[in-house]
Amino acid sequence: MNLKYHAIIVISFLFIVSCKKEENKTIETPSAENAVVENDTLQNQEQSSLKESINLFTLIPKDSSDVAFVSLSDIYPVGEENDTLALPNIEKIGKQKAQYFTFEKNYRKRFLSKTNISESDSVFVYDYAKNKLASFLVKNLKTAAFLNGYSSEEDWPYHNYDFMIGFEINIKYLKGFSEYYRDAIVYVGKENPFAKQKLVPIDWKKITAKDFPSKPLKGEDQKTLKGTSKGTTYAFKTANYNYFLQDYLDNRKILFGRRLLVTDAKTKEIIIEKLYSQSEGTSPSPLNYEESPETINQWTGKLFKNKPEVVFGFLYESFGCPGISIIDKSNEEIYLQCDNRH
């Protein structure tokens, strides 16, 4: 987790589009020469702490080709000036061929060095909606430059900045993943960080406003919500947490923002508090099943092996990248490296 490239990128960046509910089971990836499906031994290994924020990337299809592309440009930026160490002479490649080309050895070597990626590392692609994981050895993947969706032939000659740089994956190894890979996230490293426990789509139920936990708004949130009024209140429960959501409406009675509180199911202590509001680059996303029976935006559950549970999917992002909220007192937010060129 849109037929045109521009739309595909936007949907990938938003990280929250519709997907069909699946049975609660793990789907295994097909075996392949350059596909290394997660080994059960990884589940039993002691892994390095993921306390610090980790780099997560998105996956997008390349037009109607057999290639899916992982852009790492957010951690390997190239400037407007012609950096001949990052990219070859684009004009010599030609307008058509330069729109997508794979790297020769010297450019690949520099890319891996600057991103601290080893040929022995793996690219882990996890679809949290399908609970499907595929991994690929870096040494078996091609490195490529892909003209970003906001550039066109009219921009010729292209600048270095016009390109996304990353790995290409043959789509035949991604069968069964969400359409356009809209629910897929990517990690590059030594070990798989994903818990591979299917996340839960939040099924919101309306409650009375008095059942919303009593906690004053933070000062900054009071300023953001000035002039708004309370709307519908919702709740959702799991074995570990209770989720509460409060709508706020503007003076036209149009949704302006939502306040989320997550409490411990046993102690009722508030663990995290979030405000998702309208701004120049953001807008609250629809609640699950609100637009259609298949539309799922908000998810929760155990996403990472060495981190607490997560919750996400409350905002549409136009200029930035979506975040994943960790449910604990650290208030940690992991933002996708989504290469948003908007």
N, C-alpha and C positions, 0 to 999 in steps of 0.2 A: 501493500500500500501508500476529457483526458485522452483523446485520440491523437492530438497533435503534440509535438515534443514540448512546446511551451507549457501546455496544460499538464503534461506528465510530470514535469519538474515541479510545478506548483503543488500538485497533489502529493508528490513524494515529500516535499518540504513540509507540508501541513501535517503529515504523519497520521492523519486521522480521516479516513474516508470509509465508506461502507464496506463491510465484508460479511459473508454468510456465516451463520453460526455452524460450527462443526461439532462432531462428537468429541467428547473429552478423551482423546487418545493421542498418542505420539505417532507421527507419520515419519517413516524412515526415508532417507534420500536414496536415490538409485546409486549403485556402485559405478565407478568410472575410473579410468586410468589417472586422471588428474583431479578427481574428487576424493577427498579424504573424509569420510563420514565420521562423526564424533565417536570416539572409542569409549566403551564403558569404563575403562580404567581412569579416564579423565575425571569421572565423578568421584573417584576414591582418592585422588591425589590431593595433597596439601598444596594450595595455591597461594600465590602472593596476594597480599591484601589489596582490595579495591576501594579502600577508604577514600583515597584521592579520586577526583573526577577522572573518568576514562574517555578516550576518544571513540565515539560511535559515529558511523557514517551511514549514508543512505544508498540504495541501489535503484538504478533506473534502467529501463529498456532503451536500446539505441534504435530508434525508428522501428522498422519492421524487420530488422536484421536478426541474426541468431546470437546477438551480443547483448549482455547486460553490463552496465558500467558502474563502478564504484569510484566516485571522485574523492581524492584526498587533497584537493587544492587548498582547503582551509588550513592544512598543516604544511603545505608545500606551495606557498604563494609565489607567483612570478609577476614582475612589474610590467609596466607599459613599455619600458625600454627593451630592446632586443638583447636578452640574456642568452648568449650562444652556448652557455653551459647548461641551461635549463631546457631549451628547445633549439632545434636546428633552424636554419634560415627558412622561414615560412614561405617566402616568395619563390624560392627555388623549388619547393615541394609542389607549388601550384595551387590555384584557388580551390579546385574540386578535391584533390587528394588531401589537402591540408585540413579539411573539415573533420577528418578522423584518420589518425595514423598511429602506428605502433612505434615504440622506441627502439633505437639501436642500442648496443651494449653500453656505450659510454654514457648516454643519457639516462638509461635505466639505473646504472650504477650510482650516478649522482642523486637521482630521485630517492633511491633506497637509503643512501647515506644521510641525506638531509631530513628524511622522515624517521630515521632510526629504525628502519625495517630491515630484517635479515632475510636472505633467500630461504632460510630454514623456518621462518615464521609461517603462520597460516592465516588465511582470510576466512573468518567465521561469519556465515550468513544465517541469521535466525529470523524466522517468521513467527512472531508471538501469537498471531491469531490462529495459525494452523499447528503451532507447536512443532515446527519443522526446522531442522538444523542441517546445514551442509557446510563442509569446510574444504579448503583448497590450499595446497602448499604454494607459497609465493613463487617458488622456483618454477612452478608449472603454469603460472599465469603471465600473460603478456601485459606490459605496461603501455599505456596509450594516452594520447592527447585528443580531446573531444571538444569541438567548438561548442561553446555554451549556447543555451536556447535563446539568449537575448542578443546574439550576434547573427549576422546573415551575410550572404555573398556581397551585399551592398557595402559591407564594412571592409572589403578588400582594399589594401593588404591588411590581413589580420594582425593584431597585436598579441604579444605573449599573454596578456591578461584575458584575452578572449577565450582562452582554453581552460578546460577542466583536465586535470591530470590524475590518472589513477590506474586501476586494474580492470581488465575485461574478463568476463566469465561467460562461457558458452551456456546459453539458456537451456540446453538439453539436460544440464545437471541441476536445474532449478524447477523441474516439473512438480506441480502440486503446490507451488507457492502462490500467495495472493496475487490477484490480477495487478499487473504493472508493479509488482513487488511493493505495494503501498504499505504493507504491514511488516516489511523486512527491515532489520537493522544489521549493521555490519561492524565487526571488530577485527583488528589486525594485531596479531601478537603470538606469543608462545603457546598460550593455553586458552581454552574456551572459557569465557567468563559467564556464559548464560546457564541458568539453572535448568532450563529445558522442562519447566513446569508450566503447563498451559495457563495463560492469564485469564482472568474472569472479566467478561463484559459487565459493566455496572448496570443493573436493572433498577432504575430510580423509581421510588414510590412516593406519592405526595403525602405530606404530613402537615400538621398544623404548625403555625409559626412558634407557638409556645413550646413545642418539642425540640426546637433548635437550641443547642447548648448556649447557656448564658455566658457570653464573653464579650467585653467591649471591643469595638473596632480599634485597630492600631491607628495612631495619629495620621500617618500617611494615607491609610485606607479611608479615613474619615474625609480627608480632603478630596480624594478621588471620587468618592460617592456623594459629595455635597450636591444637594438638589435632587437626589434620586429618592425613590420610595421602594419599600419592600414588595416583592411579588410572591410567586409560589415558592414553597419550601419542600425539599425532597430529602429522602434518606435511603440508605442501603446498608446491609449488614453482611459481614463474613464471620468466620470463626474467630478471627483475631481483632477485627476493627469494625467500628461503626462510622459511616460516612454521612455527613450532613451538607446540604447544598441550599443556599439562599439566593433567590433571584433579586436583582435590583433593577428598577425601571426608571427611564428618564421621564421628563415632563410630558412626553407624548405617549407614555405607557409602553414604550418600546424597550426591549431588553438592553440594558447597558452593561451589566456585569453580574458575576456570580461569586459568592463567598463560599469556600470549602473548609469545613472542619473535619478532621479525622481523629476519632477518639479510640482509646484502648477499650476493647469489648468487655474486659473484666473490671478494670479500675475506673473507667469512664474519663480518664485523664485525656486532655486534648494533646495530641501528638504533633500535628501540623496544622497550620492555618494558611490558606492561600486566597488571593483575590485575583480573579480573571475579569478584566474589564475592556471596554471599547477604547481604542486609541487610533492614532493614524495608521499604525501597522498591525493592529490586532483586533479581533472580534471574538466574542464567545461562540464556541461551536455548538451545534444542536445536541441535545441530549440523546442518548441511545434510543433507537427505535422511534424517535420523534418524527423523522421524515419518512421512514419506511420500516417495515419489519426487519430489514437486513442492515439498516444503518447503525453502525457501532463506532462511537468515537472515544468514550471513556473506558479505560481498562485499569485493572489492579491485579496484584499478585506478586509472586516471587519471580522476578526477571533475572536477577544476578545471583550467582552462587554465594558470594561473600558480602552481600549487602542485604539490608532489610527489604521488605516488600515495597512496591512502587505504586504510584497512581499517576495517570496522565490522560491527555486528550481533551482539554477544556478550552483551548484557544486555537483559532486560525491565525497563522503568522504570515504576514505579507513580506516583511523586510528582514526578519530574523529567522531563527531556527527554533523548532519546538523543544520543550524541555520535558524531562522525566523526573518527577518528584519522588525522593526517597522518604519513606514514612518512618522517620525517627527525629529525635531532637536536634540532630545536626542541621536540619533544614537544607540538606544537600539537594541541588538541582543539577541534573546532567543534561546539557544541551547537545543536540545532534550537530555534527559537523555537516550541515546540509548544503554547503556551497551555494547559498542563496544570492544570486546576482541581480535580484530585482532592483 
